[in-house]
Amino acid sequence: MRIGLDIMGGDYAPKTTVGGAVLAFRELPASVRLVLIGDRDKIVPLLKEHNVSEENFDIIHTTEVIEMSESPLRAISAKPNSSIGLGFQLLKSKDLDAFASNGSTGAMMVGALYSVKTIEGLQRPCIATVVPKEDGGVGILLDVGSNADCRPEVLCQFAVLGKMFSKYVYNIEDPKVALLNIGEEEEKGNLVAQAAHEMMKEMKNINFVGNIEARYLFDAGSADVVVCEGFVGNVVLKEAEAFYKLMKKRKISDPFFDRFNYEIYGGTPFLGVNSTVVIGHGISNEIATKNMILLTKNMAEAGLAEKIKKAFNP
Protein backbone atom coordinates (compact mmCIF):
# COMPACT_ATOMS: atom_id res chain seq x y z
CA MET A 1 0.00 0.00 0.00
CA ARG A 2 1.27 3.48 -0.92
CA ILE A 3 -0.05 6.47 1.05
CA GLY A 4 0.68 9.97 -0.20
CA LEU A 5 1.19 12.77 2.32
CA ASP A 6 1.14 16.46 1.44
CA ILE A 7 4.23 17.65 3.29
CA MET A 8 3.66 21.33 2.53
CA GLY A 9 0.06 21.57 3.78
CA GLY A 10 -0.77 22.96 7.21
CA ASP A 11 0.04 25.95 9.37
CA TYR A 12 3.25 24.41 10.73
CA ALA A 13 4.40 22.43 7.71
CA PRO A 14 6.81 20.98 6.77
CA LYS A 15 8.16 20.45 10.30
CA THR A 16 4.99 18.90 11.72
CA THR A 17 4.13 16.89 8.59
CA VAL A 18 7.60 15.35 8.37
CA GLY A 19 7.52 14.68 12.13
CA GLY A 20 4.11 13.04 11.79
CA ALA A 21 5.33 10.92 8.87
CA VAL A 22 8.26 9.70 10.98
CA LEU A 23 5.94 8.79 13.88
CA ALA A 24 3.61 6.96 11.51
CA PHE A 25 6.52 5.15 9.81
CA ARG A 26 7.52 3.72 13.19
CA GLU A 27 4.03 2.26 13.69
CA LEU A 28 3.09 1.18 10.18
CA PRO A 29 3.75 -2.33 8.89
CA ALA A 30 6.44 -2.83 6.26
CA SER A 31 3.72 -3.35 3.64
CA VAL A 32 2.82 0.36 3.82
CA ARG A 33 5.06 2.84 2.03
CA LEU A 34 4.73 6.56 2.73
CA VAL A 35 5.15 8.92 -0.23
CA LEU A 36 6.17 12.41 0.88
CA ILE A 37 5.12 15.10 -1.57
CA GLY A 38 6.84 18.45 -1.14
CA ASP A 39 10.13 20.33 -1.24
CA ARG A 40 12.88 17.72 -1.07
CA ASP A 41 15.41 20.30 0.14
CA LYS A 42 13.25 20.86 3.23
CA ILE A 43 12.17 17.26 3.77
CA VAL A 44 15.58 15.57 3.84
CA PRO A 45 17.16 17.78 6.56
CA LEU A 46 14.08 17.30 8.74
CA LEU A 47 14.30 13.52 8.34
CA LYS A 48 17.95 13.72 9.41
CA GLU A 49 16.91 15.62 12.53
CA HIS A 50 14.75 12.59 13.42
CA ASN A 51 17.64 10.21 12.64
CA VAL A 52 15.59 8.52 9.95
CA SER A 53 16.96 7.71 6.51
CA GLU A 54 15.22 9.14 3.48
CA GLU A 55 15.44 5.62 2.01
CA ASN A 56 12.50 4.69 4.21
CA PHE A 57 10.22 6.97 2.16
CA ASP A 58 9.53 7.90 -1.43
CA ILE A 59 9.93 11.64 -1.96
CA ILE A 60 8.15 13.46 -4.78
CA HIS A 61 9.73 16.87 -5.19
CA THR A 62 7.75 20.05 -5.70
CA THR A 63 8.16 23.62 -4.52
CA GLU A 64 4.63 24.81 -5.26
CA VAL A 65 2.17 25.16 -2.38
CA ILE A 66 -1.56 25.92 -2.36
CA GLU A 67 -2.05 28.46 0.41
CA MET A 68 -5.09 28.45 2.70
CA SER A 69 -6.14 31.89 1.42
CA GLU A 70 -6.19 30.90 -2.26
CA SER A 71 -9.33 30.12 -4.24
CA PRO A 72 -9.40 26.29 -4.29
CA LEU A 73 -10.68 25.97 -7.86
CA ARG A 74 -8.25 28.54 -9.24
CA ALA A 75 -5.32 27.14 -7.27
CA ILE A 76 -5.84 23.53 -8.37
CA SER A 77 -5.93 24.70 -11.99
CA ALA A 78 -3.03 27.18 -11.72
CA LYS A 79 -0.74 24.98 -9.59
CA PRO A 80 -0.85 21.43 -10.99
CA ASN A 81 2.64 20.82 -9.58
CA SER A 82 1.71 21.84 -6.05
CA SER A 83 1.92 19.22 -3.31
CA ILE A 84 -1.87 18.81 -3.38
CA GLY A 85 -2.04 18.88 -7.17
CA LEU A 86 0.65 16.21 -7.58
CA GLY A 87 -0.93 14.12 -4.86
CA PHE A 88 -4.18 13.90 -6.76
CA GLN A 89 -2.41 13.21 -10.05
CA LEU A 90 -0.70 10.23 -8.42
CA LEU A 91 -3.98 9.11 -6.84
CA LYS A 92 -5.75 9.29 -10.20
CA SER A 93 -3.03 7.28 -11.95
CA LYS A 94 -3.18 4.72 -9.09
CA ASP A 95 0.44 5.35 -8.14
CA LEU A 96 -1.05 6.04 -4.71
CA ASP A 97 -3.68 4.02 -2.87
CA ALA A 98 -4.64 6.96 -0.64
CA PHE A 99 -3.82 10.63 -0.11
CA ALA A 100 -3.90 12.82 3.00
CA SER A 101 -3.22 16.49 3.70
CA ASN A 102 -3.40 19.11 6.45
CA GLY A 103 -3.66 21.77 3.75
CA SER A 104 -6.58 23.67 2.26
CA THR A 105 -9.83 21.77 2.80
CA GLY A 106 -11.34 23.44 -0.26
CA ALA A 107 -8.40 22.48 -2.46
CA MET A 108 -8.57 18.90 -1.22
CA MET A 109 -12.27 18.65 -2.06
CA VAL A 110 -11.86 20.29 -5.47
CA GLY A 111 -8.82 18.14 -6.22
CA ALA A 112 -10.72 14.97 -5.35
CA LEU A 113 -13.75 15.94 -7.42
CA TYR A 114 -11.63 16.80 -10.48
CA SER A 115 -9.28 13.82 -10.29
CA VAL A 116 -10.76 10.65 -8.79
CA LYS A 117 -14.29 12.10 -9.06
CA THR A 118 -17.55 11.35 -7.29
CA ILE A 119 -18.72 7.73 -7.16
CA GLU A 120 -21.34 7.05 -9.83
CA GLY A 121 -24.86 7.12 -8.42
CA LEU A 122 -23.89 9.40 -5.55
CA GLN A 123 -25.09 12.99 -5.80
CA ARG A 124 -22.55 14.60 -3.44
CA PRO A 125 -19.55 13.46 -1.41
CA CYS A 126 -19.30 14.69 2.17
CA ILE A 127 -16.97 15.09 5.13
CA ALA A 128 -17.50 12.87 8.16
CA THR A 129 -16.11 13.29 11.66
CA VAL A 130 -15.83 11.08 14.73
CA VAL A 131 -17.96 11.93 17.79
CA PRO A 132 -16.76 10.63 21.19
CA LYS A 133 -19.36 8.73 23.21
CA GLU A 134 -19.65 8.86 26.99
CA ASP A 135 -19.04 5.11 27.32
CA GLY A 136 -15.74 5.28 25.42
CA GLY A 137 -17.20 4.40 22.03
CA VAL A 138 -17.45 6.56 18.94
CA GLY A 139 -20.17 7.86 16.67
CA ILE A 140 -20.07 9.39 13.19
CA LEU A 141 -21.44 12.83 12.28
CA LEU A 142 -21.87 13.84 8.63
CA ASP A 143 -21.83 16.17 6.75
CA VAL A 144 -19.66 18.60 8.69
CA GLY A 145 -18.90 21.23 6.10
CA SER A 146 -18.75 20.28 2.44
CA ASN A 147 -22.46 20.77 1.63
CA ALA A 148 -24.10 23.70 3.41
CA ASP A 149 -27.53 22.96 1.91
CA CYS A 150 -28.83 19.52 0.99
CA ARG A 151 -31.91 18.00 -0.57
CA PRO A 152 -33.61 15.19 1.37
CA GLU A 153 -32.36 12.50 -1.02
CA VAL A 154 -28.78 13.69 -0.49
CA LEU A 155 -29.17 13.30 3.29
CA CYS A 156 -30.41 9.75 2.66
CA GLN A 157 -27.24 9.00 0.72
CA PHE A 158 -25.16 10.45 3.57
CA ALA A 159 -26.88 7.97 5.85
CA VAL A 160 -25.53 5.10 3.73
CA LEU A 161 -22.02 6.63 3.64
CA GLY A 162 -22.02 7.04 7.42
CA LYS A 163 -23.25 3.51 7.98
CA MET A 164 -20.48 2.08 5.82
CA PHE A 165 -17.75 4.20 7.45
CA SER A 166 -18.99 3.15 10.88
CA LYS A 167 -19.23 -0.52 9.93
CA TYR A 168 -16.04 -1.07 7.97
CA VAL A 169 -13.61 1.29 9.72
CA TYR A 170 -14.97 1.29 13.30
CA ASN A 171 -16.39 -2.24 13.20
CA ILE A 172 -19.93 -1.39 14.36
CA GLU A 173 -21.85 -4.23 12.74
CA ASP A 174 -25.34 -2.71 12.40
CA PRO A 175 -24.94 0.99 13.21
CA LYS A 176 -28.00 2.92 14.33
CA VAL A 177 -28.62 5.86 12.01
CA ALA A 178 -30.43 9.03 13.11
CA LEU A 179 -31.32 12.40 11.64
CA LEU A 180 -30.19 15.46 13.62
CA ASN A 181 -33.27 17.56 14.37
CA ILE A 182 -34.77 20.03 16.85
CA GLY A 183 -37.04 17.35 18.30
CA GLU A 184 -37.56 13.60 18.25
CA GLU A 185 -41.08 13.67 16.79
CA GLU A 186 -41.44 12.82 13.09
CA GLU A 187 -43.04 16.15 12.21
CA LYS A 188 -40.23 18.24 13.74
CA GLY A 189 -37.77 20.36 11.78
CA ASN A 190 -37.77 22.25 8.52
CA LEU A 191 -39.19 20.90 5.27
CA VAL A 192 -35.90 19.23 4.31
CA ALA A 193 -35.65 17.39 7.63
CA GLN A 194 -39.30 16.31 7.51
CA ALA A 195 -38.94 14.98 3.97
CA ALA A 196 -35.64 13.24 4.77
CA HIS A 197 -37.24 11.54 7.78
CA GLU A 198 -40.06 10.17 5.63
CA MET A 199 -37.56 8.82 3.11
CA MET A 200 -35.14 7.34 5.64
CA LYS A 201 -37.78 5.37 7.51
CA GLU A 202 -38.58 3.56 4.26
CA MET A 203 -34.93 2.67 3.55
CA LYS A 204 -34.17 -1.03 3.99
CA ASN A 205 -30.37 -0.69 3.81
CA ILE A 206 -29.93 1.35 7.03
CA ASN A 207 -30.97 0.83 10.64
CA PHE A 208 -32.87 4.12 10.94
CA VAL A 209 -33.89 5.02 14.51
CA GLY A 210 -35.54 8.39 13.82
CA ASN A 211 -34.68 11.93 14.85
CA ILE A 212 -32.10 12.81 17.49
CA GLU A 213 -31.65 16.09 19.35
CA ALA A 214 -28.15 17.54 19.63
CA ARG A 215 -28.15 17.12 23.42
CA TYR A 216 -28.11 13.32 22.99
CA LEU A 217 -25.29 13.30 20.43
CA PHE A 218 -22.62 12.10 22.87
CA ASP A 219 -24.79 9.72 24.92
CA ALA A 220 -23.91 6.05 25.12
CA GLY A 221 -26.55 3.97 23.40
CA SER A 222 -27.74 6.79 21.15
CA ALA A 223 -27.25 6.76 17.38
CA ASP A 224 -23.96 5.49 15.92
CA VAL A 225 -24.38 7.66 12.81
CA VAL A 226 -25.98 11.11 12.84
CA VAL A 227 -26.89 12.79 9.55
CA CYS A 228 -27.27 16.52 8.94
CA GLU A 229 -26.57 19.26 6.42
CA GLY A 230 -23.00 20.54 6.27
CA PHE A 231 -23.92 23.94 7.69
CA VAL A 232 -25.42 22.38 10.81
CA GLY A 233 -22.70 19.76 11.16
CA ASN A 234 -19.93 22.33 10.96
CA VAL A 235 -21.57 24.42 13.68
CA VAL A 236 -21.79 21.34 15.94
CA LEU A 237 -18.15 20.42 15.21
CA LYS A 238 -16.83 23.93 15.93
CA GLU A 239 -18.87 24.12 19.15
CA ALA A 240 -17.35 20.84 20.34
CA GLU A 241 -13.87 22.18 19.55
CA ALA A 242 -14.69 25.34 21.51
CA PHE A 243 -15.71 23.35 24.61
CA TYR A 244 -12.44 21.40 24.48
CA LYS A 245 -10.47 24.65 24.15
CA LEU A 246 -12.31 26.17 27.12
CA MET A 247 -11.62 23.08 29.24
CA LYS A 248 -7.90 23.30 28.48
CA LYS A 249 -7.85 27.07 29.06
CA ARG A 250 -9.40 26.55 32.50
CA LYS A 251 -6.97 23.69 33.19
CA ILE A 252 -9.81 21.21 33.62
CA SER A 253 -8.96 17.61 32.82
CA ASP A 254 -11.72 15.11 32.22
CA PRO A 255 -11.34 11.71 30.48
CA PHE A 256 -14.43 12.23 28.34
CA PHE A 257 -13.77 15.81 27.27
CA ASP A 258 -10.11 14.97 26.61
CA ARG A 259 -11.43 12.83 23.76
CA PHE A 260 -12.56 16.00 21.98
CA ASN A 261 -8.90 16.65 21.20
CA TYR A 262 -8.56 16.66 17.41
CA GLU A 263 -5.07 15.13 17.73
CA ILE A 264 -6.59 11.76 18.60
CA TYR A 265 -8.48 11.45 15.31
CA GLY A 266 -6.02 13.24 13.05
CA GLY A 267 -8.29 13.83 10.09
CA THR A 268 -11.70 13.52 8.52
CA PRO A 269 -12.48 11.41 5.45
CA PHE A 270 -13.95 12.83 2.26
CA LEU A 271 -16.51 10.08 1.66
CA GLY A 272 -18.07 9.35 -1.72
CA VAL A 273 -15.13 9.73 -4.11
CA ASN A 274 -13.41 6.91 -5.99
CA SER A 275 -10.42 6.62 -3.69
CA THR A 276 -9.29 7.21 -0.11
CA VAL A 277 -8.93 10.92 0.69
CA VAL A 278 -8.41 12.25 4.23
CA ILE A 279 -8.31 15.91 5.27
CA GLY A 280 -6.47 17.01 8.40
CA HIS A 281 -6.79 20.12 10.55
CA GLY A 282 -4.65 23.07 9.45
CA ILE A 283 -3.17 23.43 12.93
CA SER A 284 -2.24 19.75 13.17
CA ASN A 285 0.93 18.87 15.07
CA GLU A 286 3.07 15.74 14.67
CA ILE A 287 0.71 13.51 16.67
CA ALA A 288 -2.38 14.63 14.75
CA THR A 289 -0.56 14.10 11.45
CA LYS A 290 0.50 10.61 12.52
CA ASN A 291 -3.08 9.73 13.43
CA MET A 292 -4.34 11.15 10.12
CA ILE A 293 -1.97 8.80 8.32
CA LEU A 294 -3.08 5.82 10.43
CA LEU A 295 -6.75 6.60 9.71
CA THR A 296 -5.92 6.83 6.00
CA LYS A 297 -4.25 3.43 6.17
CA ASN A 298 -7.25 1.89 7.98
CA MET A 299 -9.68 3.27 5.40
CA ALA A 300 -7.61 2.05 2.46
CA GLU A 301 -7.07 -1.33 4.11
CA ALA A 302 -10.83 -1.69 4.64
CA GLY A 303 -11.42 -1.00 0.95
CA LEU A 304 -14.07 1.54 1.97
CA ALA A 305 -14.18 3.42 -1.33
CA GLU A 306 -14.71 0.19 -3.28
CA LYS A 307 -17.40 -0.98 -0.87
CA ILE A 308 -19.23 2.35 -1.22
CA LYS A 309 -18.95 2.08 -4.99
CA LYS A 310 -20.57 -1.35 -4.94
CA ALA A 311 -23.33 -0.13 -2.61
CA PHE A 312 -24.34 2.59 -5.03
CA ASN A 313 -23.78 0.47 -8.15
CA PRO A 314 -24.93 -3.07 -7.24
C-alpha positions in Angstrom: 0.0 0.0 0.0 1.3 3.5 -0.9 0.0 6.5 1.1 0.7 10.0 -0.2 1.2 12.8 2.3 1.1 16.5 1.4 4.2 17.6 3.3 3.7 21.3 2.5 0.1 21.6 3.8 -0.8 23.0 7.2 0.0 26.0 9.4 3.3 24.4 10.7 4.4 22.4 7.7 6.8 21.0 6.8 8.2 20.5 10.3 5.0 18.9 11.7 4.1 16.9 8.6 7.6 15.3 8.4 7.5 14.7 12.1 4.1 13.0 11.8 5.3 10.9 8.9 8.3 9.7 11.0 5.9 8.8 13.9 3.6 7.0 11.5 6.5 5.2 9.8 7.5 3.7 13.2 4.0 2.3 13.7 3.1 1.2 10.2 3.7 -2.3 8.9 6.4 -2.8 6.3 3.7 -3.3 3.6 2.8 0.4 3.8 5.1 2.8 2.0 4.7 6.6 2.7 5.1 8.9 -0.2 6.2 12.4 0.9 5.1 15.1 -1.6 6.8 18.4 -1.1 10.1 20.3 -1.2 12.9 17.7 -1.1 15.4 20.3 0.1 13.2 20.9 3.2 12.2 17.3 3.8 15.6 15.6 3.8 17.2 17.8 6.6 14.1 17.3 8.7 14.3 13.5 8.3 17.9 13.7 9.4 16.9 15.6 12.5 14.8 12.6 13.4 17.6 10.2 12.6 15.6 8.5 10.0 17.0 7.7 6.5 15.2 9.1 3.5 15.4 5.6 2.0 12.5 4.7 4.2 10.2 7.0 2.2 9.5 7.9 -1.4 9.9 11.6 -2.0 8.1 13.5 -4.8 9.7 16.9 -5.2 7.7 20.0 -5.7 8.2 23.6 -4.5 4.6 24.8 -5.3 2.2 25.2 -2.4 -1.6 25.9 -2.4 -2.1 28.5 0.4 -5.1 28.5 2.7 -6.1 31.9 1.4 -6.2 30.9 -2.3 -9.3 30.1 -4.2 -9.4 26.3 -4.3 -10.7 26.0 -7.9 -8.3 28.5 -9.2 -5.3 27.1 -7.3 -5.8 23.5 -8.4 -5.9 24.7 -12.0 -3.0 27.2 -11.7 -0.7 25.0 -9.6 -0.8 21.4 -11.0 2.6 20.8 -9.6 1.7 21.8 -6.0 1.9 19.2 -3.3 -1.9 18.8 -3.4 -2.0 18.9 -7.2 0.7 16.2 -7.6 -0.9 14.1 -4.9 -4.2 13.9 -6.8 -2.4 13.2 -10.0 -0.7 10.2 -8.4 -4.0 9.1 -6.8 -5.8 9.3 -10.2 -3.0 7.3 -11.9 -3.2 4.7 -9.1 0.4 5.3 -8.1 -1.0 6.0 -4.7 -3.7 4.0 -2.9 -4.6 7.0 -0.6 -3.8 10.6 -0.1 -3.9 12.8 3.0 -3.2 16.5 3.7 -3.4 19.1 6.5 -3.7 21.8 3.7 -6.6 23.7 2.3 -9.8 21.8 2.8 -11.3 23.4 -0.3 -8.4 22.5 -2.5 -8.6 18.9 -1.2 -12.3 18.6 -2.1 -11.9 20.3 -5.5 -8.8 18.1 -6.2 -10.7 15.0 -5.3 -13.7 15.9 -7.4 -11.6 16.8 -10.5 -9.3 13.8 -10.3 -10.8 10.6 -8.8 -14.3 12.1 -9.1 -17.5 11.3 -7.3 -18.7 7.7 -7.2 -21.3 7.1 -9.8 -24.9 7.1 -8.4 -23.9 9.4 -5.5 -25.1 13.0 -5.8 -22.5 14.6 -3.4 -19.5 13.5 -1.4 -19.3 14.7 2.2 -17.0 15.1 5.1 -17.5 12.9 8.2 -16.1 13.3 11.7 -15.8 11.1 14.7 -18.0 11.9 17.8 -16.8 10.6 21.2 -19.4 8.7 23.2 -19.7 8.9 27.0 -19.0 5.1 27.3 -15.7 5.3 25.4 -17.2 4.4 22.0 -17.5 6.6 18.9 -20.2 7.9 16.7 -20.1 9.4 13.2 -21.4 12.8 12.3 -21.9 13.8 8.6 -21.8 16.2 6.8 -19.7 18.6 8.7 -18.9 21.2 6.1 -18.8 20.3 2.4 -22.5 20.8 1.6 -24.1 23.7 3.4 -27.5 23.0 1.9 -28.8 19.5 1.0 -31.9 18.0 -0.6 -33.6 15.2 1.4 -32.4 12.5 -1.0 -28.8 13.7 -0.5 -29.2 13.3 3.3 -30.4 9.8 2.7 -27.2 9.0 0.7 -25.2 10.5 3.6 -26.9 8.0 5.9 -25.5 5.1 3.7 -22.0 6.6 3.6 -22.0 7.0 7.4 -23.3 3.5 8.0 -20.5 2.1 5.8 -17.8 4.2 7.4 -19.0 3.1 10.9 -19.2 -0.5 9.9 -16.0 -1.1 8.0 -13.6 1.3 9.7 -15.0 1.3 13.3 -16.4 -2.2 13.2 -19.9 -1.4 14.4 -21.8 -4.2 12.7 -25.3 -2.7 12.4 -24.9 1.0 13.2 -28.0 2.9 14.3 -28.6 5.9 12.0 -30.4 9.0 13.1 -31.3 12.4 11.6 -30.2 15.5 13.6 -33.3 17.6 14.4 -34.8 20.0 16.8 -37.0 17.4 18.3 -37.6 13.6 18.2 -41.1 13.7 16.8 -41.4 12.8 13.1 -43.0 16.2 12.2 -40.2 18.2 13.7 -37.8 20.4 11.8 -37.8 22.2 8.5 -39.2 20.9 5.3 -35.9 19.2 4.3 -35.7 17.4 7.6 -39.3 16.3 7.5 -38.9 15.0 4.0 -35.6 13.2 4.8 -37.2 11.5 7.8 -40.1 10.2 5.6 -37.6 8.8 3.1 -35.1 7.3 5.6 -37.8 5.4 7.5 -38.6 3.6 4.3 -34.9 2.7 3.6 -34.2 -1.0 4.0 -30.4 -0.7 3.8 -29.9 1.3 7.0 -31.0 0.8 10.6 -32.9 4.1 10.9 -33.9 5.0 14.5 -35.5 8.4 13.8 -34.7 11.9 14.8 -32.1 12.8 17.5 -31.6 16.1 19.3 -28.1 17.5 19.6 -28.1 17.1 23.4 -28.1 13.3 23.0 -25.3 13.3 20.4 -22.6 12.1 22.9 -24.8 9.7 24.9 -23.9 6.0 25.1 -26.5 4.0 23.4 -27.7 6.8 21.1 -27.2 6.8 17.4 -24.0 5.5 15.9 -24.4 7.7 12.8 -26.0 11.1 12.8 -26.9 12.8 9.5 -27.3 16.5 8.9 -26.6 19.3 6.4 -23.0 20.5 6.3 -23.9 23.9 7.7 -25.4 22.4 10.8 -22.7 19.8 11.2 -19.9 22.3 11.0 -21.6 24.4 13.7 -21.8 21.3 15.9 -18.2 20.4 15.2 -16.8 23.9 15.9 -18.9 24.1 19.2 -17.3 20.8 20.3 -13.9 22.2 19.5 -14.7 25.3 21.5 -15.7 23.3 24.6 -12.4 21.4 24.5 -10.5 24.6 24.1 -12.3 26.2 27.1 -11.6 23.1 29.2 -7.9 23.3 28.5 -7.8 27.1 29.1 -9.4 26.6 32.5 -7.0 23.7 33.2 -9.8 21.2 33.6 -9.0 17.6 32.8 -11.7 15.1 32.2 -11.3 11.7 30.5 -14.4 12.2 28.3 -13.8 15.8 27.3 -10.1 15.0 26.6 -11.4 12.8 23.8 -12.6 16.0 22.0 -8.9 16.7 21.2 -8.6 16.7 17.4 -5.1 15.1 17.7 -6.6 11.8 18.6 -8.5 11.4 15.3 -6.0 13.2 13.1 -8.3 13.8 10.1 -11.7 13.5 8.5 -12.5 11.4 5.5 -14.0 12.8 2.3 -16.5 10.1 1.7 -18.1 9.4 -1.7 -15.1 9.7 -4.1 -13.4 6.9 -6.0 -10.4 6.6 -3.7 -9.3 7.2 -0.1 -8.9 10.9 0.7 -8.4 12.2 4.2 -8.3 15.9 5.3 -6.5 17.0 8.4 -6.8 20.1 10.6 -4.7 23.1 9.4 -3.2 23.4 12.9 -2.2 19.7 13.2 0.9 18.9 15.1 3.1 15.7 14.7 0.7 13.5 16.7 -2.4 14.6 14.7 -0.6 14.1 11.5 0.5 10.6 12.5 -3.1 9.7 13.4 -4.3 11.2 10.1 -2.0 8.8 8.3 -3.1 5.8 10.4 -6.8 6.6 9.7 -5.9 6.8 6.0 -4.2 3.4 6.2 -7.3 1.9 8.0 -9.7 3.3 5.4 -7.6 2.1 2.5 -7.1 -1.3 4.1 -10.8 -1.7 4.6 -11.4 -1.0 0.9 -14.1 1.5 2.0 -14.2 3.4 -1.3 -14.7 0.2 -3.3 -17.4 -1.0 -0.9 -19.2 2.4 -1.2 -18.9 2.1 -5.0 -20.6 -1.4 -4.9 -23.3 -0.1 -2.6 -24.3 2.6 -5.0 -23.8 0.5 -8.1 -24.9 -3.1 -7.2 
